[in-house]
Amino acid sequence: MSEHPHRTDDEQSGGADHRSGFACLVGRPNAGKSTLTNALVGSKVAITSNKPQTTRHAIRGIRTQPGYQLILVDTPGLHRPRTLLGQRLNDLVRETLLSVDVIGFCLPADQRPGPGDAFIAAELTELQRAKRVPVVALATKSDAVDRERLAEHLMAIDQLGDWAAIVPCSAVNGDQVEEVADVLAGYLPRSVPLYPADVLTDEPVVVRIAEFVREAALEGVRDELPHSLAVVVDEIVPREDRPADRPLTDVRVNIFVERPSQKAIIIGRGGSRLREVGARARAGIEELIGHKVFLDLHVKVAKDWQRDPKQLGRLGF
């Protein structure tokens, strides 16, 4: 993250003590990283789901405060990969970790640290030694357990490694989110803001639209489907001959799955499920674009795309 394409010369919000830089949230799948990213930014910049492996891109959310600018990189969950896609997602995480100023290691309080956490802790310990990147352990989902269980969890986290700090937090009810931000910001280098104060993410609109559709499609599906789902935006075209005060944008999106049986699940009986997906995604897209959208969804089968290098490339991985 050494390039700073949006660096501003505006020193008003950045005096000699102002800090700016990149923080990365890591953890095994479904550790609450995306929900915490959204809470820290104060706006929805990362899709969330109770399904593991929801995040597939390193999304940047930007939190700008008078004394600092914290640029959050939300990565896919580190895991032992079973497919070429899984391997590529892990590579993306490792690449990101090498170029940030501080790392937040998310360990959900409602689950005891297991082999997956130990696997990540070992990688992060190695990184701390080799690159001197500070790692802050974050006990996420603290609202889901009582105080005694949380205290046990914090002790277990302490035994996993030598962390710069350990902070319990709940992104859902906002508990200690400010503290997490302040602790992470304390490890950033002194610098003027790198982005304008009103920018919350640098994710392109087309990527965010695809993510809204994927989030809606993941709602309520069975365990094997989330991994098999990919979304590609085909086109975004303003509808012609619309009055200036009532614009309409046509958005055409392809949803790819690996098998015909999965296609049937996404579409649902008589197209009922696909209509629900469209309605849910459209609400987020209209809020993003700022006016009405006609969302045209198509479900297609791309056989075993997670294991096929050519298809992975075509689908943006």
N, C-alpha and C positions, 0 to 999 in steps of 0.2 A: 504493500500500500504506500510505496514511497512517492508515487506521482500524486500531485495535488492539482488536478485540472481546474478546480473551481476556486483556487486560492483567491481571496479578496484582499485588496489593499486597505480596506476599511478598518482602521485601527480603533474605531469608536468603541467596539465591544471587546477589543483585545489589547489591553495594556501590557506592561512588562510581565505581569504574573498570569496572563491569560494562557490557558492550555488548550490544545487541539490535537486530536489524533484518533487512532483506530482501536476499537475493542472488539474482540471476537468471542461469541458465546459458543461453547462446545459442550458436548455431552452425548450420551447414547440416545438413540431415537426415543421420542416422546418424553423428553426430560423437562419440557416447558420452555425451551429456548425461544420459540417464535412468540409465545404469549408474553414472555418477559421483554422481548424486543419491542413489541407493540406498546407495552406499559411504559417502558423507558422513553420511547419517542412521543407517547401521548396520542398516537394515531395508528390505524391499522396499516402497516407496511408489509407485514409478513402473514401469509395464510396460516391458519391454525386448524388442527384436527386432532381427534383422539386416536387417529391411526398413526403408527410409526412411519418414518420416512416421508413425511409430508413435504419437507423442504428439500428442494433440489438445486437451488441456486444460492450463491452467497449474496444475500440481500442486504443492502445498506439502509439503515434507518439513522436519522440524524437528530440528536438532541442538542439544542443550542440554549445555553444559559449565560447569564452575565459573565461568569468567570471561566467558562470552558465550552468547548464544542466536542461532544462525544459522538463519533461516527461508528455505529454498530454494524458488525458484519455477522449475520445470522447464517450459520452453515448447516448442511445436512448432518444428521447424527452419525458419529463415528461408530462403525460396527464391523464385525467379521463378514466380509463380502461373500455372497453366494453367486453373484452374476457379474458380468462385465460392467453393467450400470453401477452396481454396488461398489466395485473397484474404482470406477471413475469418480463416484461421489466421495469416497475416502481420499483419493488423490487431491480433489478440490479442497477438502478440509485441511489437509497437511500443507498444501501450497499457501492457503490463507494464513495458517498459524505462523508461518515463517516471516510474515510481513506486517504483523500488527504490533501495537505498543503494549497491550495488556490483554490477558485472556480471562474470561469468566467461565469456570467449569461448573456446569449445572448438574446437581444431583437431587432428584425429587425426594422430598421428605416422606412421601407415602410409600416408598419402596426402599428396602434395605440395599446398601451398596453391594453389587454382585460382581461376577467375573467381567462383565462389560465395562463397569466403572473402573475396575482395577487395570484393565487393558488400556483405557484412556489415561488413567492416572500415571501409568508407567511412561506412556508417550510424552505426556506433559512434563513429567519430572526430567526426562531426557532433554526436552526442549528448553526448560529453565536453565539447565546446566550448560547446554551448548550455545544458546542464543541469549541467555539472560533476560528472557521475557517473563515478567511477573505473572503468576497465575492466582486469581482470586476464586476460592471455592464458594459456590452459591447454593445454599440449601433451598431449592425452589419448592413450591406447593406447601409452604409451611402452614397454610390454613387447613390442610387436610388431616393434620395430626394434633394430638394434645401436647402439652408442654413437656411432659416426661419423655414421650416418644421423640420429640424434636431434639431434646438434650442428648438422647442416645445417638440420634442421627448425626449430630454435630461432632460427637466424640469419634464416631466411625469415620467421618470425613477426615478428621484430624489425623487418624492413623493411616490414611491412604497416601499421604504425601506431605511435603513441607510447603504449605501454601502461604502466599503473601498476606492473606486475610481469609476469614470464613464469615459469610453473611447469610443469615436465614431471611427468606423473603417470600411474599405471595403476590404474584402478578395479578391474580384474580381480584383480590380485595385491596390491592395497592399497598399492602403492609411492607415497610422497609424498602420500597422501590427507590425512593429518594436516596437512601443510604447506599444502595447498590451503585447508583449513578455517581454519587460523590466519591465512593471508594475507587471505582474504575477510573474516574476523571483524575484522581490524585496521581495516577501512574502515567498520565499523558505528558508528552514533551511541551515545553513552553513554545507557543506559536500563536499567530493570529488565526481567526476562524478560516477554515478551508472551504466552506460553503456559505452562501448567503443565508441569513438568519431564518428566512421563511421556507427554506427547502427542507422537507422531511425525509425524502428518499431520492436516490438518483436512478432508481429502477425505471426503464422505459415503459411507457403506457402499454405497449403491446405485451410486454412480459407480465405486467400487473393484471391485464385482462385475462390472459391465459391462466394465471394463478387463481383468479376469482372463479373461473369455470371449473378448475380442478378441485378447488375447495368444496364447491357445491356438489360436484360429482362424487366426492369422497364421503359425503354425509350419509351415514347409515348403510354402507356397503360392507360385504364380508371381508375377512382378513386378507385373502390372496389378491383382491382386486387393486388396492392402493398402489402396489408395486408395478402393476401391469398397465397403469393409466398414464397417458401422456397427452398433452393438449397443445395444439398449434393454432395460432390465429392466422387465418387465411387472408382476410382483408378488413380494413376499417375505412368505410367510404361515407362521406356526408351525403344524405339524400338530397337530390336536386329539387328545385321548384318548391321549397318549403319557405314559409314566411320567416323573416329574420328573427322574430321573437319566439318562434316555435321550431327550432332546428331538430333534425332527426338524423342519427348516424346508424348506418347498416354495419353490423359486425358479424362476420362469418368465421366460425370456429370449428375445427376438426378435433374430435376426441378419439384418440387411438387406444385400442385394447389389444390383447394378444390372441384371444380366442373368440369364436362366434358365441359361446355360452356367456362370456363376459359382456359382449355387445347387447345380448338380450337383457342382462341385469340392468345395464345403464339405461336402456330405452324403457324397460318396464312394460306392463300389460297395456296395450293400445297406446304406447308412447307416454303414459302417465308420469313415469319417473323422469324422463327427459324434460318434460314440461316443468316439473318441480325444479330440476337442476337449472333450467333456463331462467325461471322466475327468480330464484335465489341469486344466481350470478348477475342477472341484469340489474338488480338493486345496487350491488357494489359498483358495477361498471358505470351506471348512470350517475352515481355520486362522484366517481372519479372524473368522468368527462364533463359533468355539469348540465347535461340535458338528456332527453329521451333517446333510447337506443332500441333498434330492432335487432334482436340477437338470433342468429340462424345457426343452430347446432347440428353437426353431422357426426355420427359414430362410425368409425372404420376399424377394420381388423388389420393389424400389422403383426404377422405371426412371429412370436418369440423375439420381439424387438429388443428386449433387455440384453440378449446375448449376441446380437448381430451388430458388428461395428459399423456397417454401412447404414443400417436403419437408425442406430443411435445418433450418428452424425446428422442424418436428415431431420431427426426430432430434436436437435439442438443440444445433444450431450457430447 
